[in-house]
Amino acid sequence: MFGRKGSKKGNYAFAAAKVKAKKASLIGNDEYSKMLMMNLPEISRFIAESGYQKEMEELAGRIEGIDLIEHATYKNMARTFSGILHVMQGELRYMVSSYLTKWDLWNIKVILRGKTYGADAESIKEDLVPAGKLDDEMLEKLLSLETDKEMIAEFGRMKHLEIPPEVINTYKADGHLRSIEDYLDKLYYKKLLMSIDPSSRPKRLFQDYVRREIDTVNLETILVLKMEGIRGDDVMEYIIPGGKQIDKKLATQLANAETISAAANDLAQLDFYDDIKEALDAGTGSLRDLVAGMRKYHMRQAKKFSHLYPLSVIPVLDFMIHKNIEVDNIRIIARGIESGIDREVIKGLLVI
């Protein structure tokens, strides 16, 4: 699944040209403002004209409304990522393939959560993104299984990994999926970092991006657990090793803080502090606002370095980040409009 493979350097120039063209067709920031003034049918027509027509037409006979928008956007993103990967070669293909296995973990988490809460298969499908190694057929098989034990075992066979008995026993004892999700996240980032050969500046930038992503995942974990009243060593169990700036010492300080706002001085040393400072200064420490700030930071960094190193993996990563954000923004607008949420509130949820 991982490992430093591929003797061919990779077709960087071709890949960069391909993603540059695709990025140019993404929905612009001004167009989100227009979408906020639309109703659901108008949003459907707009996104169909903005690159999602094939998926909208494929699904229109079976579903409609918000379900059509959600299914079509994720299906389009998965198809786009898979299409880009398909034309890549050598080490470039291997790095991107390794990065995209994150969607396999996303999908098993979605399925397990959905089954745990009694959701039907069609509802669970809305949030699946077959952009990793698990294709539609494999995901259908996982959805068809009745018990979590069967799903975990089958997922392990598909991914050639084994979830340790102690992790499964912890899950069985407390009924929370957190232990399994934590194990999979740690394994993913550990193997992803091992798969990157930092022999050149662009590859080191890719490695740094992954390590900064670990920082944001860890900070989000700390915030979520703090909101649940969990602090200290109980938080540290879920911290993913390998972060760029949030080392064990800083993670411990954040985990022990009474509130995230109280940890502002510790957070000030982070590169993305300016992007979350407003939420901290407001005194709310809103998880939604803090996560949005971190995503904006990642988007800006990827864009910056894709210009500096056009013949590297960074432009591909930059496009994938922007595409993922586009899909999330479309879904946020559609859900918000359908739920009757104030348009200014919806606008504040967007990453632009």
C-alpha positions in Angstrom: 0.0 0.0 0.0 2.9 2.4 0.8 6.6 2.4 0.5 9.1 4.3 -1.6 8.6 2.7 -5.0 8.8 3.6 -8.7 12.1 4.0 -10.5 10.5 6.4 -13.1 10.6 10.0 -12.1 7.1 10.8 -13.2 5.4 12.9 -15.9 5.4 16.1 -13.8 5.0 18.6 -16.7 2.0 16.7 -18.2 0.3 16.4 -14.8 0.9 20.0 -13.9 -0.6 21.1 -17.2 -3.6 18.9 -16.7 -4.4 20.1 -13.2 -3.8 23.7 -14.1 -6.5 23.4 -16.8 -8.9 21.7 -14.3 -8.2 24.3 -11.6 -9.1 27.1 -14.0 -12.6 25.6 -14.4 -13.3 25.5 -10.6 -16.1 27.7 -9.3 -14.8 31.1 -8.4 -15.4 33.0 -5.1 -17.7 35.5 -6.7 -19.9 32.6 -8.0 -20.5 31.4 -4.5 -22.2 34.7 -3.7 -24.5 34.2 -6.6 -25.3 30.6 -5.5 -26.3 32.0 -2.1 -29.1 33.9 -3.8 -30.4 30.7 -5.6 -33.0 28.1 -4.6 -32.2 24.4 -4.7 -33.3 23.8 -8.3 -31.3 26.8 -9.5 -28.2 25.5 -7.6 -28.7 22.1 -9.4 -28.8 23.8 -12.8 -25.8 26.0 -11.9 -23.5 23.2 -10.8 -24.5 21.1 -13.8 -23.3 23.9 -16.0 -20.1 24.2 -13.9 -18.7 20.8 -14.6 -21.1 18.4 -12.8 -23.5 17.7 -15.6 -22.5 14.1 -16.3 -23.0 13.1 -12.7 -26.3 15.0 -12.4 -27.7 13.3 -15.5 -26.5 9.9 -14.4 -28.3 10.2 -11.0 -31.3 12.3 -11.9 -33.5 9.4 -12.7 -33.1 7.9 -9.2 -32.7 10.8 -6.8 -33.5 14.5 -6.7 -33.1 17.7 -4.7 -30.4 17.8 -2.0 -29.6 14.1 -2.4 -28.9 14.6 -6.1 -26.5 17.5 -5.4 -24.7 15.6 -2.6 -24.3 12.3 -4.6 -23.3 14.1 -7.8 -20.6 16.3 -6.2 -18.9 13.5 -4.4 -19.1 11.2 -7.4 -17.6 13.9 -9.6 -14.8 14.5 -7.1 -13.9 10.8 -6.9 -14.0 10.5 -10.7 -11.8 13.6 -11.1 -9.2 12.4 -8.7 -9.2 8.9 -10.2 -8.9 10.4 -13.7 -5.9 12.5 -12.7 -4.2 9.5 -11.0 -4.8 7.3 -14.1 -2.6 9.5 -16.4 0.3 9.8 -13.9 3.5 7.8 -14.0 6.4 6.7 -11.8 7.0 8.2 -8.5 4.5 11.0 -9.0 1.7 8.4 -9.4 2.9 6.6 -6.3 2.9 9.7 -4.1 -0.5 10.8 -5.2 -1.9 7.2 -4.9 -0.5 7.0 -1.3 -2.1 10.4 -0.5 -5.5 9.3 -1.9 -5.7 6.3 0.3 -7.1 8.8 2.9 -10.4 8.3 1.1 -10.4 4.6 1.8 -10.2 5.4 5.5 -12.9 8.1 5.1 -15.2 5.5 3.5 -14.8 2.8 6.1 -15.4 5.4 8.9 -18.6 6.7 7.1 -19.9 3.1 6.7 -19.1 2.1 10.3 -20.7 5.3 11.7 -23.7 5.0 9.4 -24.3 1.4 10.4 -23.8 2.2 14.1 -26.5 4.8 13.9 -28.9 2.7 11.9 -28.6 4.7 8.6 -29.7 2.9 5.5 -27.3 2.0 2.7 -28.5 4.7 0.3 -28.1 7.4 3.0 -24.5 6.2 3.7 -23.6 6.3 0.0 -24.2 10.1 0.0 -20.9 10.6 1.8 -18.7 7.9 0.2 -15.8 9.0 -2.1 -14.4 6.1 -4.1 -11.2 8.0 -4.9 -8.8 5.6 -3.2 -8.1 2.0 -3.8 -11.6 0.8 -2.8 -13.8 1.1 -5.9 -17.6 1.1 -6.1 -17.9 -2.6 -6.1 -15.7 -3.0 -3.0 -17.7 -0.3 -1.2 -21.0 -2.0 -2.1 -19.7 -5.2 -0.6 -18.8 -3.4 2.7 -22.3 -1.8 2.7 -23.9 -5.2 2.3 -22.3 -6.7 5.4 -24.5 -6.8 8.5 -22.1 -6.6 11.4 -19.3 -4.2 12.2 -17.0 -7.3 12.8 -17.6 -8.5 9.3 -17.0 -5.0 7.9 -13.8 -4.5 9.8 -12.5 -7.9 8.8 -13.4 -7.4 5.1 -11.9 -3.9 5.0 -8.7 -5.4 6.4 -8.6 -8.0 3.7 -9.2 -5.4 1.0 -6.4 -3.1 2.4 -4.0 -5.9 3.4 -3.9 -4.7 7.0 -5.0 -6.1 10.3 -6.5 -4.1 13.0 -5.0 -5.3 16.3 -7.3 -7.3 18.6 -6.7 -4.8 21.5 -8.0 -2.0 19.3 -11.2 -4.0 18.5 -11.5 -5.0 22.1 -11.4 -1.4 23.2 -14.1 -0.6 20.7 -16.3 -3.5 21.9 -15.8 -2.4 25.5 -16.8 1.3 25.2 -18.9 1.2 22.0 -17.1 4.1 20.5 -15.5 3.9 17.0 -12.8 6.4 18.1 -10.3 3.6 18.9 -10.6 2.1 15.4 -10.6 5.5 13.7 -7.5 6.6 15.7 -5.6 3.4 14.8 -6.4 3.9 11.1 -5.4 7.6 11.1 -2.1 6.9 12.8 -1.3 4.0 10.4 -2.2 6.1 7.4 0.0 9.1 8.3 2.9 6.9 9.5 3.0 5.0 6.2 2.4 8.1 4.1 5.3 9.8 5.6 7.5 6.7 5.1 6.5 6.7 1.4 7.8 10.1 0.8 11.5 10.3 -0.2 12.6 13.9 0.8 15.5 13.9 -1.6 14.4 17.1 -3.3 12.9 20.5 -2.2 9.4 19.8 -3.7 9.2 16.4 -2.1 10.3 17.9 1.2 7.5 20.4 0.8 5.1 17.6 0.2 6.3 15.9 3.4 6.0 19.2 5.3 2.4 19.6 4.0 1.6 16.2 5.3 3.2 17.0 8.7 1.2 20.2 8.9 -1.9 18.3 8.1 -1.2 16.1 11.0 -0.9 19.3 13.2 -4.4 20.4 12.1 -5.9 16.9 12.6 -4.3 16.8 16.1 -5.6 20.2 17.0 -9.1 19.3 15.8 -8.9 16.1 17.9 -7.9 18.1 21.0 -10.8 20.6 20.4 -13.4 17.9 20.0 -12.3 16.0 23.1 -12.1 19.2 25.1 -15.7 20.0 24.1 -16.6 16.5 25.5 -14.8 17.3 28.8 -11.8 15.1 28.1 -8.4 16.5 28.9 -4.8 15.4 29.7 -3.5 11.9 29.1 -6.8 10.7 27.8 -6.4 13.2 24.9 -2.8 12.3 24.3 -3.7 8.7 23.4 -5.3 10.0 20.2 -2.4 12.3 19.1 -0.9 11.3 15.8 3.0 11.4 15.8 4.9 13.2 13.1 3.4 16.7 13.2 5.5 19.7 12.0 4.9 22.1 14.9 2.6 20.4 17.5 5.1 18.1 19.2 4.3 16.0 22.3 5.1 18.9 24.6 2.8 21.4 22.9 0.1 18.8 22.5 0.2 18.1 26.2 -0.1 21.8 27.0 -3.1 22.1 24.7 -4.7 18.9 26.1 -4.4 20.2 29.7 -5.7 23.7 29.0 -9.1 24.5 30.5 -10.3 26.0 27.3 -8.8 26.4 23.8 -8.9 30.2 24.2 -6.8 29.8 27.4 -4.2 28.1 25.2 -3.9 31.1 22.9 -0.3 31.9 23.9 0.7 28.3 23.1 -1.1 28.4 19.8 0.5 31.7 18.8 3.7 29.9 17.7 1.9 27.9 15.0 2.1 28.9 11.3 -1.7 29.0 10.9 -2.3 31.0 14.1 -3.3 34.1 12.1 -6.0 32.1 10.4 -7.6 31.0 13.7 -6.8 34.1 15.7 -10.2 35.8 15.0 -12.1 32.8 16.3 -10.0 32.7 19.4 -10.3 36.5 20.0 -14.0 36.2 19.7 -13.9 34.0 22.8 -16.0 31.3 21.2 -13.2 28.9 20.1 -15.8 27.6 17.6 -14.6 24.3 16.2 -16.2 25.1 12.9 -14.4 28.5 12.6 -11.1 27.1 13.7 -11.2 24.2 11.3 -12.2 26.6 8.5 -9.2 28.8 9.3 -6.8 25.8 9.2 -8.2 24.7 5.8 -7.8 28.2 4.4 -4.1 28.1 5.6 -3.5 24.8 3.8 -5.2 26.0 0.7 -3.1 29.2 0.6 0.2 27.2 1.3 -0.5 24.7 -1.5 -1.3 27.5 -3.9 1.9 29.4 -3.0 4.2 26.4 -3.4 2.5 25.1 -6.6 3.7 28.3 -8.3 7.2 28.0 -6.9 7.6 24.4 -7.8 5.4 23.8 -10.9 7.1 20.6 -11.9 6.4 18.7 -8.7 3.6 16.9 -6.8 2.6 20.2 -5.2 0.4 21.5 -8.1 -1.5 18.2 -8.1 -2.0 18.5 -4.3 -3.1 22.1 -4.7 -5.8 21.2 -7.2 -7.1 18.4 -5.1 -7.4 20.6 -2.1 -9.3 23.3 -4.1 -11.5 20.6 -5.6 -12.4 19.1 -2.2 -13.1 22.6 -0.9 -15.3 23.4 -3.9 -17.4 20.2 -3.3 -17.7 21.0 0.4 -18.8 24.6 -0.3 -21.5 23.4 -2.8 -22.8 21.0 -0.2 -22.8 23.6 2.6 -24.7 26.1 0.4 -27.2 23.5 -0.7 -27.8 22.1 2.8 -28.0 25.6 4.2 -30.6 26.8 1.7 -32.7 23.7 2.1 -32.7 24.1 5.9 -33.6 27.8 5.7 -30.4 29.0 7.3 -29.6 32.7 7.0 -27.5 33.3 4.0 -24.9 35.3 6.0 -24.5 32.4 8.3 -24.0 30.0 5.3 -21.4 32.4 3.8 -19.5 32.3 7.1 -19.2 28.5 6.8 -17.6 28.6 3.4 -13.8 28.2 2.8 -13.0 30.9 0.2 
